[in-house]
């Protein structure tokens, strides 16, 4: 049996065609599947990583972006430790739909879930959403932010490793709860983050 200390559930959401499946496969299998078809319902893959001497298993759920599967995918929100909301930097409609996805997060997800906004397909030359627009949106909605390219493997591993590191820090903080009633906190990128409330806002760097 594989030895690991923590199991974290990470769920990817966003419009169809933004590259969610390609991000998952690039990270878990090290490949970019050309001509990847649309996900039907929900799929998941597992990868074990090591952070700070701790073995962590990430259970990564890839959800379909089509409206007809929405009632199925919403059921996966509540048990998620982290939600990755993905848009395509070369597709303005995928960015315009972000508020709709955020409303679903507010309705169905745990209010302490770690939320990450990802602008995918930075390899494309026909960018429609500037970096600073994505970053500003993430800051307004208290989300971490990163741009990636599943095709070029840019920031993909870093994305999931940083998520695993933050979830591990939160888990450790809960294990070492303070007896004096003060807020549990941890340090991320040099900033103190309140992990008891689940509210944090910082760009992943």
N, C-alpha and C positions, 0 to 999 in steps of 0.2 A: 504494500500500500504506500502511495506517495506521501511523504512527510511534509506537511505545511502547517503553519500556525494560524493563519487567517484566510478566510474566504470572502471575497468582495464581489458583489454583483454590479456590473457596469452595463448600462443600457444606452444604445445609440438610437437617436430619433432625428427626424428631419424629413424633408420632402424626398420623394422618389428621385433617384438619379444623381444625388449629391455625392455619392461615393462612400456610403456607410459600410457596405460589405467589403469594398476594396480596402478600406482602412483596417477592418478587422482581420482580413486575410493577410494583409501586408505585415501586421504585427504578429499574428499567431503562426503563420506559415512562411513568412518571408517572401511572398510572391504577390504579383499584381495580375489578377485574372483579366485578360483582355476579353472584351465583349460580354462582361458580366451582366446576366439578366436580373430582372427585378426580384427582390426577395418576396416570397409568398408567406404572409403571416409573420412568423418570428423564427429566427435561427440563432444558434449560439455556439460559441467555441470557448475553449478553456486554455489558459496558459499560466504556468507557474513561473514566477520571477523571484529574485532575491534582492532585498533592500535592507541595508544595515544589518546584515547577518540573519535576517528573518526571511523564511520562505513564505511567499504569499501566492495564493491561487486567485486569479482573476477569471470570473465567469462572465463572459462578454456576450451580451444579447444584442443581436442585429435585427431591428424591427423594420417592417415594411412601411414605406411612406405613403402608399396610396390610401385614399379616404376610406375605401371599402374594408380595409383591415384595421381601421382605427379602434374599433371597439375591442378587438383582440389585443392590440399592442398596449392599450391603456392599462390593462390589468397587470402589466409588468412594471409599471412606474413605482408603485407603493413600496415594494420590497427592494428597490434599487438603492445602492450606497452612492452611486454616481450616475448622473445623466449627462451624456454628451450630445449636445444639439448641433447638428452639422448643416451648413449651407455650402453652396457652390459659389466661389468668388466670381465665376464667369456667368452666373445666372441670377439676375436681379429678382425674379419671382421667388426663388428659394430663400432669399434674404427677406423679402417683403412678408413672407409667411411666418417669420420668427415670432411675432407677437401671438399668433394663434397657437403655436407650439408652447409658448410660455404659459398661456392660459391653461393648457392641458396639464402642464407641470404643477401649476398652482392648485389645480383641482384634484389631481390624482396622486401626486408624489408626496412623500414625507417632507415636511418643511425643513428638515435638516439635511436633505440630500445635497451632495456636492454637485454643483452645476458648472458645466464647461461649454463654452461656445467655440466651435471650430469652423474656420473658413477653409474648405478643402479645394484641391485642384490648383495650387499655386504654380504648377507647371504650365497652365494655360496662358496664352498670350493675349486672350481677349477678356481680360479682367473687367468686370463691371462694378464691383464693390471694393473701394479702396481699403487698405489695411486700417487706417485710422477710423473709418466708419464702423467697421466691425468691432474694433477695440472700444470705441465710444459706446456702442450698443451694449457690449458686455459690462462695461463699468456702470452704466445706468441701471442695469438689472442684476448687479452684484454677482457676476459670473466671472470665472477665469476665462482667458482668451488665448487662442493659438491658431496660427495658420499652418496648414499641412499640405503635402502632396503624397497621396498613396502611390501614385505612379513612380515618383522619384524617391520614395521612402523618406521624404523630408519631414522631420519632426514627428513621425508616426510613433516610433518607439519612445521617444522623449515624452509624448503625450501620455501614453499609458503608464510609463514609469513614474511620471510626476503625479498622476492620479493615485497610483498605488502607494507612493510615498506619503501623500497627504492623508489618505485613508488609514494608513498604518499609524501615522502620528495621532490621528483622532482616536483610533482604537487604543493606543497606548495611554493617551490622556485620560480616557474613561477608566482604564484599569488602575491608574494611579490617581483616583479622585481625591480631592482635598477634603480633609475632615473639618476645616474651618468654615466651609460654606462659600468660599470664594470661587470665582469663575474658573473653570478649567480652561487652559490655553496652551497653545503650542506656537512654535515659530516657523513661519513659511517665508522663504525668500527675505529673511531679515525683518519680517513683520510679525507682530503678535496677533494670533487669530483666535477668536473665541469659538471653541468647538462645542461648548454646551448649548449654544443657541443655534449653531449651524449656519450662522451668517458670516460670510467672508467675501472679500472682493480683492483680487489681485491678479495681475497678468502672470501667467506661468512663464518663468524665464529660466 
